[in-house]
Amino acid sequence: MKNIKYQLSIINLLLLLAITACNPNYDMPGMFNGSSERADKRLAESLDYDKKVGEIHLTVPEDYTVYVCTDTHVDSTTHNWEKFVKLYKADGACPFALHLGDLINAKGNFGRFFNAAKVAPAGYVSGKDTIFYVVGNHDLYFNQWPEYKSFVGTSTYWFDTRTADGTLLDLYICLDSGEGTLGVDGLKWLSDILQEKAEKKYRHIIVFTHTHMFKQDDSQGHTSNYSMEETYEIASLLTKYGVAEYWSGHDHSREITTYGKVKYIVVDALEDPVEEAFFMKVRMGKNIEHEFVDIKD
């Protein structure tokens, strides 16, 4: 009986491989071993870019709103993504927005994604056209890092918000977790940034990235999920340095977890085929308040 079950499992796996191998939306080598430059190489290239751009300090009111979306998976249509950008631009209380990764679904769609948005990539602050991006696993499949980098420039960076008189408000740290790991150098960079910024007494520290922290099931397989050891290392750092929240996507289903006084939020997918596509509105003030908005309302 055990042999029969084993044989059926092998057959099912071979059928899955055969089906996905014929589908242009699946990069089988990339899903299992990564086909883009590895995390440490992407980090080095990103930090070089960050130096050229310089530090980004956004002037905002003491209370302001941030629009957050994720997993648009653009391939043929951009309806939800365009509506998100329109709503963000129309909100006078929202000085910038975040996209938490998986901008596109498969190779050749970055042009469609950015043309639909008509907004500036991270590193270019342009009034109501400021959206900061995260690289997701789908953005790396098919060796797409060079193309992603040509549009966005970086996958690892930080910026902060300040009042008009220069008072520090909030720190935002973007991590490259598209491959399911920060890499050795990425983990050290995070530790160094948190240690350096801890002395500045920011009101809130927000870490945002693509991969969710706590894997609840096997829906994503083993790809682009942290190992148990790395999950512990990251969570320990966030707790140690008083990070308020960790925002991510990847799993397509909303989840809010508190661990070590840090709130971990998985934001719903915004891709067009989803019947209930949500984005998150975050009101940043003395306290942090969240609202999840159905894009079709």
Backbone bond lengths (Angstrom), bond angles and torsions (degrees), N, CA, C in turn:
res aa  C-N    CA-C-N  psi(-1)  N-CA   C-N-CA  omega(-1)  CA-C   N-CA-C  phi
1 M - - - 1.469 - - 1.525 110.70 -
2 K 1.338 115.90 -43.08 1.458 120.00 179.54 1.517 110.84 -63.00
3 N 1.352 116.32 -38.64 1.467 120.33 -179.86 1.526 110.87 -65.11
4 I 1.361 115.78 -38.31 1.469 119.83 179.15 1.516 110.26 -64.38
5 K 1.353 117.60 -45.20 1.465 121.59 178.46 1.524 111.31 -61.78
6 Y 1.330 116.26 -39.34 1.457 120.63 179.43 1.524 110.30 -64.60
7 Q 1.354 115.93 -43.82 1.454 120.37 -179.87 1.532 111.02 -63.93
8 L 1.346 116.62 -40.64 1.466 120.56 177.93 1.522 111.31 -63.56
9 S 1.335 116.33 -38.61 1.468 120.54 178.28 1.523 110.81 -63.14
10 I 1.320 116.37 -42.07 1.470 121.14 178.95 1.524 110.13 -64.52
11 I 1.335 115.93 -43.08 1.467 120.11 179.59 1.526 110.40 -62.51
12 N 1.337 116.48 -44.91 1.474 120.39 179.12 1.519 111.37 -61.44
13 L 1.340 116.30 -39.91 1.462 120.46 179.05 1.521 110.53 -64.70
14 L 1.340 116.79 -43.62 1.463 120.38 179.96 1.529 110.90 -64.57
15 L 1.348 116.40 -38.69 1.459 119.66 177.28 1.525 111.29 -64.10
16 L 1.339 116.03 -41.75 1.460 120.53 178.35 1.516 110.90 -61.94
17 L 1.327 116.49 -43.74 1.463 120.80 179.35 1.521 110.75 -63.41
18 A 1.327 116.73 -40.39 1.458 120.53 -179.60 1.517 111.34 -64.85
19 I 1.345 115.87 -43.01 1.470 120.41 -178.83 1.519 110.97 -66.34
20 T 1.326 116.43 -47.85 1.465 119.91 -177.01 1.517 112.00 -70.07
21 A 1.329 117.57 -30.09 1.462 120.54 -179.97 1.521 111.03 -64.22
22 C 1.337 116.84 -27.52 1.465 121.55 179.88 1.521 112.64 -89.55
23 N 1.314 117.00 -4.54 1.459 121.15 -177.04 1.528 109.52 -97.73
24 P 1.346 118.09 120.90 1.465 120.48 -177.70 1.523 113.87 -65.79
25 N 1.335 117.64 -11.03 1.464 120.67 179.59 1.519 112.88 -87.73
26 Y 1.330 118.39 -4.06 1.458 120.98 -178.28 1.515 110.65 -117.37
27 D 1.310 115.09 123.38 1.467 121.75 175.89 1.523 106.62 -102.33
28 M 1.338 116.86 91.14 1.459 120.43 -173.50 1.531 112.90 -59.55
29 P 1.348 118.86 -47.29 1.475 117.69 177.26 1.524 111.70 -61.16
30 G 1.339 116.21 -39.39 1.467 119.75 -179.19 1.506 112.75 -66.86
31 M 1.332 117.04 -32.87 1.455 120.32 -179.16 1.526 112.00 -68.94
32 F 1.340 115.85 -30.66 1.453 118.71 -174.91 1.523 113.79 -103.74
33 N 1.331 116.73 -24.34 1.466 116.99 -176.34 1.513 113.50 -140.56
34 G 1.298 117.86 -0.13 1.460 120.16 179.07 1.514 111.78 75.97
35 S 1.332 116.90 129.10 1.463 119.94 -179.82 1.520 112.07 -116.93
36 S 1.326 116.68 -2.16 1.459 120.52 174.48 1.525 109.56 -96.41
37 E 1.343 115.49 174.44 1.457 119.43 175.05 1.528 109.29 -55.89
38 R 1.313 116.30 145.92 1.449 119.96 -175.39 1.523 111.51 -72.82
39 A 1.335 115.23 168.52 1.465 121.65 -171.31 1.522 112.75 -55.73
40 D 1.340 117.64 -45.09 1.467 119.26 -176.49 1.527 111.85 -67.33
41 K 1.341 117.26 -33.79 1.460 120.12 177.89 1.531 110.27 -70.39
42 R 1.325 116.41 -41.07 1.467 119.16 177.52 1.524 110.50 -63.48
43 L 1.327 116.41 -38.34 1.466 120.06 178.28 1.518 110.55 -61.23
44 A 1.321 117.46 -47.16 1.468 120.88 -178.52 1.528 110.90 -60.28
45 E 1.327 116.40 -43.27 1.462 119.91 179.47 1.532 111.04 -66.90
46 S 1.328 116.13 -37.37 1.470 120.50 179.53 1.518 111.60 -66.28
47 L 1.319 116.97 -43.39 1.464 119.88 -178.48 1.528 111.02 -67.66
48 D 1.320 117.63 -32.72 1.463 120.45 174.29 1.528 110.40 -62.69
49 Y 1.324 115.78 -42.30 1.460 120.72 178.49 1.526 110.52 -64.97
50 D 1.333 116.35 -43.66 1.465 120.81 -178.86 1.525 111.68 -58.80
51 K 1.312 116.31 -38.62 1.472 120.26 179.14 1.525 110.91 -62.91
52 K 1.330 115.96 -39.71 1.463 119.84 -179.68 1.525 111.47 -67.09
53 V 1.330 116.25 -38.96 1.469 120.64 -178.85 1.518 110.98 -73.03
54 G 1.334 116.88 -38.98 1.457 121.42 -176.63 1.511 111.49 90.93
55 E 1.312 116.54 171.15 1.463 121.05 -177.80 1.530 110.88 -68.05
56 I 1.327 115.21 145.69 1.464 121.31 -179.31 1.520 109.05 -112.93
57 H 1.325 116.09 117.70 1.461 122.70 177.73 1.527 107.23 -122.56
58 L 1.318 116.83 113.71 1.463 121.18 -177.90 1.523 110.61 -93.33
59 T 1.320 116.12 129.61 1.468 120.98 176.79 1.525 108.79 -86.15
60 V 1.323 115.79 121.07 1.469 121.39 -175.53 1.525 109.55 -138.49
61 P 1.338 118.10 164.24 1.467 120.28 171.72 1.526 109.98 -67.15
62 E 1.298 116.75 166.91 1.465 119.95 179.01 1.523 111.18 -63.10
63 D 1.324 117.23 -34.18 1.464 122.81 174.09 1.525 108.00 -115.03
64 Y 1.308 117.18 127.43 1.461 120.52 -178.52 1.529 109.16 -150.37
65 T 1.333 116.13 171.86 1.461 122.38 -176.77 1.522 110.36 -118.93
66 V 1.321 116.40 143.50 1.470 122.26 174.76 1.523 108.29 -120.75
67 Y 1.338 116.27 131.15 1.459 121.26 173.72 1.533 108.12 -93.70
68 V 1.329 116.26 133.79 1.466 121.14 -176.71 1.520 109.42 -131.23
69 C 1.338 116.67 125.44 1.460 120.43 174.43 1.526 109.13 -132.74
70 T 1.320 115.69 172.09 1.458 119.98 -179.50 1.523 110.07 -160.49
71 D 1.322 115.77 162.59 1.468 123.41 170.65 1.528 112.93 51.31
72 T 1.340 115.84 56.65 1.462 120.12 174.11 1.530 111.05 -75.39
73 H 1.327 117.45 -28.09 1.476 122.40 175.84 1.529 111.57 47.45
74 V 1.309 116.82 49.11 1.464 120.98 -177.05 1.527 110.44 -65.25
75 D 1.339 115.84 128.96 1.457 120.00 168.39 1.533 110.12 -134.70
76 S 1.336 118.18 -62.97 1.465 119.36 -178.75 1.522 113.45 -104.44
77 T 1.338 117.26 -33.02 1.468 120.42 -177.40 1.522 110.91 -125.87
78 T 1.335 115.73 160.31 1.471 121.43 -176.68 1.533 111.69 -135.77
79 H 1.316 117.42 26.50 1.471 120.75 -172.19 1.535 112.55 -58.62
80 N 1.330 116.89 -54.58 1.470 120.10 -176.47 1.515 111.47 -65.00
81 W 1.324 116.20 -39.29 1.465 121.07 -179.84 1.529 110.44 -63.87
82 E 1.328 117.07 -44.52 1.460 120.03 179.12 1.529 111.17 -64.17
83 K 1.315 116.79 -39.38 1.466 119.64 -179.79 1.523 110.66 -67.35
84 F 1.336 116.82 -39.48 1.468 120.50 177.27 1.519 110.39 -58.36
85 V 1.316 117.46 -47.57 1.466 121.50 -179.43 1.523 110.66 -63.13
86 K 1.319 117.16 -41.08 1.466 121.28 179.14 1.528 111.00 -62.03
87 L 1.327 116.79 -44.47 1.464 120.76 179.51 1.527 111.00 -64.94
88 Y 1.326 116.22 -41.64 1.470 120.59 179.10 1.530 110.89 -61.36
89 K 1.312 115.92 -46.27 1.464 119.33 -177.56 1.529 112.12 -65.91
90 A 1.335 115.94 -29.28 1.465 119.98 -177.36 1.521 112.98 -81.32
91 D 1.322 117.14 -12.48 1.466 121.39 -176.95 1.528 109.41 -90.54
92 G 1.307 116.70 106.34 1.464 121.12 -177.75 1.507 114.44 -65.96
93 A 1.340 117.85 -16.22 1.464 120.88 179.79 1.524 112.14 -89.28
94 C 1.347 116.63 -0.98 1.471 120.94 -173.89 1.522 110.75 -111.96
95 P 1.334 118.47 102.96 1.468 120.90 -176.98 1.527 114.33 -80.28
96 F 1.336 118.08 -18.19 1.461 120.77 178.87 1.517 109.22 -160.83
97 A 1.345 115.65 167.86 1.462 121.26 179.52 1.526 108.93 -134.65
98 L 1.331 115.44 165.19 1.466 122.36 179.26 1.523 110.02 -126.80
99 H 1.313 116.23 140.76 1.467 122.47 169.67 1.524 106.53 -118.15
100 L 1.345 116.47 122.67 1.460 121.21 -170.34 1.528 114.77 -91.93
101 G 1.311 117.83 20.99 1.456 119.44 169.87 1.516 116.04 107.52
102 D 1.344 115.16 169.48 1.457 124.03 -167.50 1.524 108.32 56.76
103 L 1.329 114.07 56.93 1.453 121.31 177.11 1.523 109.66 -59.45
104 I 1.336 115.16 -43.49 1.458 120.85 -175.76 1.522 109.79 -121.28
105 N 1.342 114.79 173.84 1.456 119.05 -178.07 1.519 112.60 -100.75
106 A 1.314 116.47 -38.30 1.464 120.31 -177.26 1.523 109.19 -154.20
107 K 1.296 115.70 179.49 1.459 122.60 -171.25 1.536 112.56 -58.39
108 G 1.329 114.87 140.33 1.454 120.71 171.48 1.517 116.11 91.68
109 N 1.339 118.65 15.86 1.457 120.35 -174.73 1.530 115.14 -116.86
110 F 1.333 117.96 1.70 1.466 118.83 179.62 1.531 111.33 -62.18
111 G 1.327 116.99 -38.96 1.462 120.50 179.26 1.511 111.25 -60.30
112 R 1.337 117.04 -45.12 1.460 121.53 178.68 1.518 110.90 -62.48
113 F 1.331 116.47 -42.32 1.463 121.01 -179.19 1.524 111.57 -61.10
114 F 1.328 117.45 -51.84 1.462 120.54 -175.34 1.529 112.43 -74.51
115 N 1.322 117.66 -31.29 1.466 119.29 175.65 1.515 111.31 -65.60
116 A 1.331 116.55 -36.35 1.467 120.75 179.41 1.519 111.17 -67.69
117 A 1.337 116.15 -36.91 1.463 120.16 -176.42 1.518 112.84 -77.09
118 K 1.339 115.77 -38.83 1.465 121.20 -176.17 1.535 110.80 52.81
119 V 1.326 115.47 45.30 1.460 121.60 177.51 1.520 109.66 -131.47
120 A 1.312 115.78 163.18 1.453 120.74 -175.79 1.528 111.40 -81.57
121 P 1.330 117.39 141.01 1.469 119.93 174.99 1.517 111.88 -68.38
122 A 1.331 116.53 170.91 1.468 121.59 179.02 1.518 109.72 -57.71
123 G 1.298 116.11 143.32 1.462 119.67 -179.26 1.510 111.97 99.32
124 Y 1.335 116.62 -19.79 1.452 120.55 178.36 1.520 107.76 -116.20
125 V 1.310 116.64 106.83 1.453 121.53 -176.53 1.522 107.98 -95.41
126 S 1.338 116.19 116.66 1.456 119.97 -172.12 1.521 110.58 -138.38
127 G 1.328 115.72 69.42 1.456 120.17 176.05 1.516 112.72 55.83
128 K 1.335 116.87 -126.34 1.456 120.98 -178.68 1.527 112.48 -80.45
129 D 1.311 117.68 14.73 1.460 121.35 177.44 1.524 111.32 -109.72
130 T 1.315 117.80 24.61 1.462 120.00 -174.78 1.525 110.92 -99.31
131 I 1.323 115.67 109.19 1.458 121.67 171.84 1.519 107.17 -127.13
132 F 1.310 115.99 131.96 1.458 121.45 178.06 1.521 109.06 -100.42
133 Y 1.338 115.88 136.59 1.453 121.17 -172.64 1.528 112.58 -113.05
134 V 1.337 113.98 155.39 1.457 123.60 176.03 1.527 107.32 -120.91
135 V 1.314 117.84 142.35 1.463 120.25 176.14 1.528 109.20 -85.76
136 G 1.337 116.59 128.64 1.459 121.71 177.45 1.507 111.59 -105.23
137 N 1.314 117.22 174.57 1.462 120.34 -178.77 1.532 111.65 -62.32
138 H 1.344 118.36 -38.10 1.464 119.84 179.00 1.530 111.71 -68.89
139 D 1.319 116.59 -24.73 1.465 120.49 177.53 1.529 111.70 -75.64
140 L 1.334 116.02 -13.78 1.464 121.12 179.77 1.520 112.71 -103.42
141 Y 1.337 117.41 -21.04 1.464 119.68 179.61 1.519 110.93 -58.22
142 F 1.306 116.29 157.60 1.463 123.24 179.59 1.534 111.95 60.01
143 N 1.343 115.51 30.42 1.468 120.43 178.38 1.534 111.40 55.60
144 Q 1.326 116.81 47.65 1.461 120.64 -174.52 1.524 114.66 -93.18
145 W 1.331 118.53 0.66 1.458 119.06 179.94 1.528 113.06 -53.35
146 P 1.350 120.18 -45.29 1.464 118.62 179.53 1.529 112.92 -57.60
147 E 1.349 117.35 -38.41 1.461 119.37 -179.99 1.525 110.92 -72.73
148 Y 1.339 116.61 -42.30 1.467 119.64 176.63 1.531 109.48 -57.63
149 K 1.321 115.79 -45.48 1.467 120.90 -178.91 1.537 111.15 -63.18
150 S 1.326 117.57 -33.69 1.464 119.78 -179.61 1.527 111.47 -66.80
151 F 1.334 117.51 -27.22 1.462 121.59 178.07 1.528 112.10 -89.23
152 V 1.336 116.33 -46.99 1.470 120.96 -171.22 1.521 112.42 -100.00
153 G 1.309 117.73 -35.06 1.459 121.24 176.42 1.506 114.79 94.40
154 T 1.320 117.63 -34.49 1.462 120.50 -171.82 1.525 110.35 -150.34
155 S 1.331 115.56 155.19 1.468 119.72 175.09 1.528 111.47 -122.35
156 T 1.335 116.67 -4.09 1.468 121.52 -178.96 1.519 108.14 -138.58
157 Y 1.323 117.00 120.58 1.466 119.64 -176.48 1.525 109.19 -167.13
158 W 1.316 115.29 174.66 1.463 120.94 174.08 1.520 108.67 -141.79
159 F 1.317 115.28 157.57 1.465 121.24 170.89 1.522 107.29 -151.36
160 D 1.319 116.37 166.12 1.462 118.12 177.85 1.520 110.64 -136.24
161 T 1.336 114.82 168.59 1.472 121.18 177.27 1.521 108.73 -115.83
162 R 1.332 115.57 145.15 1.460 122.68 -177.77 1.522 109.02 -143.52
163 T 1.319 116.12 153.17 1.461 120.04 175.10 1.522 109.13 -77.43
164 A 1.323 116.37 170.87 1.464 120.99 -178.12 1.517 112.60 -60.33
165 D 1.353 117.50 -28.12 1.463 119.69 179.16 1.529 112.47 -89.10
166 G 1.352 117.07 7.43 1.456 120.87 174.89 1.514 115.74 92.56
167 T 1.317 117.98 3.10 1.465 120.97 179.35 1.526 110.13 -67.21
168 L 1.338 116.82 128.24 1.460 121.05 179.13 1.523 110.73 -67.31
169 L 1.326 115.87 137.26 1.452 120.48 175.91 1.532 110.04 -115.48
170 D 1.338 117.11 -86.23 1.460 120.19 -170.23 1.534 112.04 -124.88
171 L 1.332 114.90 147.78 1.460 122.27 178.12 1.518 109.17 -109.82
172 Y 1.335 116.34 133.66 1.460 122.60 178.17 1.524 109.05 -119.38
173 I 1.329 116.52 128.27 1.468 121.96 -178.28 1.519 108.86 -121.64
174 C 1.340 116.98 121.23 1.457 122.62 178.90 1.527 110.14 -99.02
175 L 1.331 116.50 128.09 1.458 122.36 179.65 1.528 110.56 -113.28
176 D 1.311 116.13 145.18 1.461 122.95 174.94 1.524 108.72 -92.46
177 S 1.337 116.00 99.87 1.464 121.03 178.75 1.522 110.69 -117.07
178 G 1.326 117.55 19.64 1.457 121.89 -174.73 1.503 114.51 -61.86
179 E 1.311 116.32 -21.29 1.460 120.55 -179.91 1.528 111.51 -102.75
180 G 1.339 116.03 9.05 1.456 119.19 179.20 1.513 113.94 81.31
181 T 1.328 116.85 13.95 1.458 121.82 176.50 1.518 108.80 -158.87
182 L 1.329 116.11 149.63 1.468 119.97 172.46 1.511 110.74 -83.48
183 G 1.333 116.68 -16.10 1.448 120.85 -172.94 1.520 110.26 78.94
184 V 1.317 116.30 162.92 1.467 120.78 -179.28 1.521 110.73 -59.83
185 D 1.329 116.36 -46.28 1.465 119.95 -178.08 1.528 111.76 -68.91
186 G 1.333 116.58 -35.58 1.460 120.17 179.13 1.511 112.34 -66.30
187 L 1.310 116.43 -38.92 1.465 120.63 178.11 1.527 110.00 -65.80
188 K 1.331 116.84 -40.05 1.465 120.73 177.86 1.523 110.48 -66.39
189 W 1.346 116.92 -40.80 1.466 120.57 178.62 1.524 110.31 -59.82
190 L 1.329 116.72 -44.53 1.460 120.48 179.01 1.524 110.71 -60.56
191 S 1.331 116.52 -45.78 1.464 120.81 179.59 1.528 111.03 -60.64
192 D 1.333 116.49 -44.14 1.471 120.91 -178.48 1.524 111.71 -65.15
193 I 1.346 116.41 -42.79 1.465 120.44 -179.62 1.521 110.76 -64.12
194 L 1.332 116.32 -45.35 1.461 119.51 -179.61 1.524 111.16 -63.74
195 Q 1.317 116.95 -40.56 1.472 120.79 179.20 1.525 110.35 -65.35
196 E 1.329 116.38 -43.29 1.472 120.71 -179.36 1.525 111.49 -65.37
197 K 1.339 117.18 -43.50 1.458 121.33 -174.29 1.525 112.67 -80.54
198 A 1.329 117.47 -16.40 1.470 120.32 -178.45 1.527 111.67 -60.26
199 E 1.319 117.07 -29.94 1.455 121.17 -178.27 1.529 112.61 -72.99
200 K 1.338 117.01 -17.17 1.470 120.75 -174.30 1.525 113.24 -85.61
201 K 1.308 117.43 -9.29 1.471 121.57 174.84 1.527 112.73 59.12
202 Y 1.323 116.07 53.46 1.459 119.58 174.53 1.519 110.20 -65.24
203 R 1.334 115.69 152.09 1.456 120.83 178.46 1.531 110.65 -65.27
204 H 1.330 116.19 -50.45 1.462 122.04 177.68 1.531 108.76 -137.63
205 I 1.321 116.68 145.22 1.465 121.44 172.43 1.522 107.40 -115.38
206 I 1.332 115.62 125.21 1.459 122.27 179.65 1.529 108.63 -115.73
207 V 1.317 116.64 127.28 1.462 121.65 171.39 1.520 107.00 -105.27
208 F 1.335 117.55 129.18 1.462 119.84 179.00 1.525 110.15 -130.94
209 T 1.332 115.61 141.26 1.458 121.66 -175.30 1.522 108.42 -162.59
210 H 1.319 117.78 -173.56 1.467 120.23 -178.24 1.524 112.91 -93.04
211 T 1.318 117.14 -48.04 1.465 120.84 -172.71 1.519 111.44 -77.09
212 H 1.328 116.07 128.60 1.456 120.04 177.52 1.532 109.50 -72.11
213 M 1.308 115.37 154.67 1.461 119.83 -170.93 1.522 113.45 -77.40
214 F 1.306 116.87 -46.31 1.466 120.11 -171.26 1.521 109.96 -109.71
215 K 1.315 115.93 110.68 1.457 122.27 -178.55 1.523 109.82 -76.65
216 Q 1.330 116.63 117.12 1.460 121.17 -176.18 1.525 113.23 -93.67
217 D 1.337 117.47 -22.57 1.463 120.07 -178.36 1.522 109.08 -152.94
218 D 1.327 117.08 -169.69 1.455 121.84 -177.40 1.528 112.42 -103.80
219 S 1.349 116.92 22.30 1.461 119.82 -176.14 1.520 112.47 -63.04
220 Q 1.329 117.57 -26.98 1.455 121.06 179.72 1.526 112.33 -100.57
221 G 1.342 117.57 7.70 1.455 119.00 -175.80 1.513 110.10 62.23
222 H 1.309 116.74 -149.76 1.466 118.99 178.83 1.520 111.23 -97.78
223 T 1.335 117.44 -4.83 1.458 119.38 -175.68 1.519 111.40 -78.69
224 S 1.292 114.88 146.70 1.464 124.10 177.00 1.519 113.48 45.06
225 N 1.298 116.14 45.82 1.461 123.11 168.41 1.519 108.12 -132.75
226 Y 1.330 116.80 139.49 1.459 120.03 179.09 1.524 110.84 -62.74
227 S 1.306 115.74 149.64 1.457 119.60 169.51 1.528 108.47 -71.11
228 M 1.318 116.64 163.55 1.462 120.49 179.28 1.528 110.96 -59.35
229 E 1.349 115.80 -39.46 1.465 120.02 -178.47 1.532 111.13 -66.46
230 E 1.336 116.57 -41.42 1.467 119.16 -179.31 1.530 110.75 -71.86
231 T 1.315 116.94 -35.51 1.468 120.49 175.21 1.519 109.95 -56.59
232 Y 1.325 116.12 -45.05 1.468 120.48 179.85 1.527 110.95 -63.81
233 E 1.335 116.98 -43.37 1.469 120.93 -178.36 1.528 110.80 -62.56
234 I 1.335 117.10 -46.17 1.462 120.75 -178.41 1.527 110.67 -66.50
235 A 1.333 116.21 -47.42 1.464 119.96 -179.06 1.523 111.25 -60.43
236 S 1.319 116.92 -37.64 1.468 120.66 178.72 1.522 111.19 -64.79
237 L 1.339 116.91 -41.76 1.462 120.93 178.73 1.529 111.21 -63.66
238 L 1.326 116.29 -44.33 1.464 119.85 -177.71 1.527 110.90 -63.38
239 T 1.321 115.71 -39.37 1.468 119.61 178.29 1.524 110.97 -68.99
240 K 1.304 116.00 -44.03 1.471 121.30 -177.18 1.518 111.68 -58.42
241 Y 1.319 117.62 -40.05 1.468 120.76 -173.82 1.534 112.92 -102.25
242 G 1.310 116.45 14.69 1.458 119.65 170.82 1.514 115.71 70.44
243 V 1.323 117.43 31.26 1.463 119.90 175.70 1.522 108.63 -63.12
244 A 1.330 116.15 135.83 1.466 120.11 -177.59 1.523 111.70 -80.61
245 E 1.353 115.86 -48.10 1.458 118.85 -175.46 1.529 111.68 -146.05
246 Y 1.324 114.65 154.32 1.466 124.24 177.23 1.519 106.11 -125.15
247 W 1.359 116.96 115.77 1.460 122.07 -176.93 1.517 109.70 -106.84
248 S 1.332 116.96 134.59 1.463 120.85 -178.59 1.516 110.94 -150.44
249 G 1.321 115.71 174.68 1.459 122.53 175.93 1.513 108.96 -128.14
250 H 1.339 115.86 -124.04 1.469 124.25 170.92 1.524 114.08 76.43
251 D 1.322 118.68 -45.43 1.461 120.58 -173.05 1.525 112.73 -89.69
252 H 1.352 117.47 -10.77 1.470 124.56 175.07 1.527 114.18 70.17
253 S 1.304 118.42 -4.49 1.462 121.62 -179.44 1.519 110.18 -123.54
254 R 1.309 116.93 131.71 1.460 121.34 -177.45 1.521 111.86 -62.13
255 E 1.302 113.75 138.13 1.466 119.19 177.50 1.523 108.49 -153.01
256 I 1.309 117.43 134.44 1.464 121.74 177.94 1.523 107.92 -126.14
257 T 1.331 115.26 119.66 1.466 121.73 -177.12 1.515 108.96 -130.98
258 T 1.299 117.84 140.79 1.463 121.64 173.52 1.512 108.95 -113.90
259 Y 1.329 115.00 127.63 1.461 120.65 179.31 1.523 107.95 -142.39
260 G 1.317 117.05 125.11 1.465 120.34 179.75 1.514 112.79 60.56
261 K 1.343 117.72 34.84 1.466 124.34 -179.67 1.520 113.83 71.36
262 V 1.335 117.95 3.17 1.463 121.75 175.86 1.526 108.33 -100.03
263 K 1.338 116.57 133.37 1.463 120.27 178.06 1.523 108.81 -93.27
264 Y 1.326 116.34 124.11 1.465 122.59 179.64 1.523 108.27 -106.39
265 I 1.342 116.52 120.60 1.460 121.16 -175.81 1.526 110.14 -121.21
266 V 1.324 115.87 122.10 1.462 121.94 170.57 1.527 107.01 -96.99
267 V 1.328 116.36 122.17 1.463 122.02 -177.51 1.532 109.63 -90.95
268 D 1.326 116.58 142.96 1.461 121.95 179.72 1.535 111.37 -60.71
269 A 1.334 115.84 155.95 1.461 121.11 175.65 1.524 110.40 -71.59
270 L 1.348 115.75 148.00 1.469 121.33 179.64 1.534 111.56 -109.94
271 E 1.317 118.36 7.37 1.465 120.41 -174.77 1.525 111.49 -61.63
272 D 1.317 116.34 150.25 1.465 122.21 -174.28 1.531 114.84 -58.04
273 P 1.328 121.16 -43.16 1.476 118.83 -175.35 1.527 114.71 -67.33
274 V 1.342 117.56 -15.94 1.459 119.93 -176.34 1.527 110.41 -69.50
275 E 1.329 116.77 131.60 1.463 120.37 -179.02 1.526 111.74 -65.95
276 E 1.330 116.46 -41.94 1.457 120.79 178.87 1.526 108.18 -117.30
277 A 1.313 115.73 95.00 1.463 121.88 -178.27 1.523 108.92 -103.84
278 F 1.320 116.50 122.43 1.459 121.76 -175.46 1.533 111.06 -118.77
279 F 1.323 115.53 155.63 1.454 121.47 164.72 1.516 107.59 -127.46
280 M 1.328 116.38 169.01 1.461 120.84 -176.17 1.523 110.31 -112.63
281 K 1.336 115.70 130.39 1.461 121.79 171.37 1.528 107.41 -103.54
282 V 1.316 116.01 125.95 1.461 120.43 -177.92 1.522 108.76 -117.69
283 R 1.312 116.20 123.91 1.466 120.91 177.05 1.515 108.43 -97.00
284 M 1.324 114.17 113.62 1.458 121.52 -176.57 1.525 109.43 -96.77
285 G 1.309 116.19 119.22 1.457 122.55 177.39 1.515 108.25 -154.72
286 K 1.301 116.71 -145.71 1.461 119.38 175.27 1.519 109.61 -58.09
287 N 1.331 115.49 -39.75 1.457 122.51 173.10 1.521 109.01 -113.60
288 I 1.326 117.21 165.57 1.461 122.72 177.47 1.525 107.85 -109.20
289 E 1.339 116.43 124.49 1.452 121.44 -179.96 1.527 109.87 -120.00
290 H 1.344 116.66 141.74 1.454 121.89 -175.89 1.522 111.26 -118.90
291 E 1.323 114.88 143.85 1.466 121.33 173.25 1.529 107.15 -138.81
292 F 1.344 116.69 132.69 1.458 120.66 178.43 1.514 108.16 -104.66
293 V 1.343 115.17 124.21 1.463 121.82 -171.20 1.512 110.17 -113.41
294 D 1.326 116.11 127.91 1.467 121.65 175.01 1.522 107.88 -73.84
295 I 1.314 117.10 120.43 1.472 121.44 -175.20 1.532 111.27 -63.54
296 K 1.334 117.23 -19.81 1.463 120.16 -176.96 1.521 112.42 -90.25
297 D 1.331 118.10 -5.93 1.474 120.80 178.03 1.522 111.08 -69.62
